[in-house]
Amino acid sequence: MSLIDRHPEGDWKIKANDFGAVTGSALWTPATGKRIILTDLIVSTSSATTITVFWDDDTTDNRILKAYFAANQGAIPTTSGLMILQRNAVIKVTNVNPTVSITLVGVEAN
């Protein structure tokens, strides 16, 4: 059974956010006791910057993406499958310069 078959329409989330210069700002906080299953991550920026997307703490093991962008660039990184996070793990971002737009697509699951 596929992920789509197991999760009804209401479980799917699209989180789209714009950020200036931030450190550890929450992108997606799941409901208590749920875990995020991340399927897509889309990033665009209007100025040169370094963007780090991670869960809970910005350590090498918790990084989903660390990327260096020139002005007016974007990226659609792939996780080569599903990224299944621990229960209650919060996806966060650190961005050096304004402005960045980040869109996350995934499911909140038990």
C-alpha positions as CSV (number, residue, x, y, z in Angstrom):
1,M,0.0,0.0,0.0
2,S,1.4,3.4,-1.0
3,L,1.8,6.4,1.3
4,I,-1.0,8.1,-0.6
5,D,-3.3,5.1,0.1
6,R,-2.5,5.1,3.8
7,H,-3.0,8.8,4.4
8,P,-6.3,10.5,3.6
9,E,-6.4,13.9,2.0
10,G,-6.5,15.7,5.4
11,D,-3.1,14.3,6.5
12,W,-1.2,16.0,3.6
13,K,0.3,19.4,4.4
14,I,1.9,22.1,2.3
15,K,3.9,24.6,4.4
16,A,5.0,27.7,2.5
17,N,7.0,30.4,4.3
18,D,9.0,33.5,3.5
19,F,11.9,34.4,5.8
20,G,14.4,37.2,6.3
21,A,17.6,36.5,8.2
22,V,16.7,34.0,10.9
23,T,18.3,31.4,13.1
24,G,16.4,28.3,13.9
25,S,13.0,29.5,12.9
26,A,10.3,26.8,12.8
27,L,9.1,25.8,9.3
28,W,6.8,22.9,10.4
29,T,5.8,21.9,13.9
30,P,3.8,18.6,13.8
31,A,0.8,17.9,16.0
32,T,1.8,16.4,19.3
33,G,2.8,12.7,18.9
34,K,3.0,12.9,15.1
35,R,5.9,12.6,12.8
36,I,6.6,14.4,9.6
37,I,7.1,12.4,6.4
38,L,8.7,14.9,4.0
39,T,8.3,14.3,0.3
40,D,9.3,17.6,-1.2
41,L,11.4,20.7,-0.4
42,I,11.4,23.8,-2.7
43,V,13.7,26.8,-2.0
44,S,14.1,30.1,-3.8
45,T,16.0,33.2,-2.8
46,S,16.2,36.8,-4.0
47,S,19.7,37.5,-2.7
48,A,22.9,35.6,-2.2
49,T,22.6,33.5,1.0
50,T,23.3,30.3,2.8
51,I,20.3,28.3,3.8
52,T,20.2,25.4,6.3
53,V,17.1,23.4,6.8
54,F,17.2,20.9,9.7
55,W,15.1,19.3,12.4
56,D,15.3,20.1,16.1
57,D,19.1,21.0,16.3
58,D,21.4,22.3,13.6
59,T,23.9,19.4,13.7
60,T,25.3,17.6,10.7
61,D,23.2,14.5,11.4
62,N,20.0,16.6,11.5
63,R,20.4,18.6,8.4
64,I,18.0,18.1,5.5
65,L,19.7,20.8,3.3
66,K,22.6,23.2,3.6
67,A,22.9,25.2,0.4
68,Y,24.7,28.3,-0.9
69,F,22.7,30.4,-3.3
70,A,23.6,33.3,-5.6
71,A,20.9,36.0,-6.0
72,N,17.6,35.0,-7.7
73,Q,18.3,31.2,-7.5
74,G,16.1,28.3,-6.6
75,A,16.4,24.6,-6.0
76,I,14.2,21.6,-5.7
77,P,16.3,19.2,-3.7
78,T,15.4,15.5,-3.7
79,T,15.6,13.2,-0.8
80,S,15.7,10.1,-3.1
81,G,12.6,8.8,-1.3
82,L,10.8,9.8,1.8
83,M,12.4,11.5,4.7
84,I,10.7,10.2,7.9
85,L,11.5,12.2,11.0
86,Q,11.2,11.3,14.6
87,R,7.9,12.0,16.4
88,N,7.5,15.6,17.5
89,A,10.6,16.7,15.4
90,V,10.3,20.3,14.3
91,I,11.7,21.3,10.9
92,K,13.6,24.6,11.2
93,V,15.6,27.0,9.0
94,T,18.6,29.3,9.4
95,N,19.0,31.9,6.6
96,V,21.9,34.4,6.4
97,N,20.3,37.1,4.2
98,P,16.8,38.1,3.2
99,T,14.7,36.9,1.5
100,V,14.1,33.2,1.1
101,S,10.9,31.2,0.3
102,I,10.6,27.6,1.4
103,T,7.9,25.2,0.6
104,L,7.6,21.8,2.3
105,V,5.2,19.0,1.2
106,G,4.5,15.9,3.3
107,V,2.3,14.1,5.7
108,E,1.9,14.2,9.5
109,A,1.6,10.5,10.6
110,N,1.5,8.4,13.7
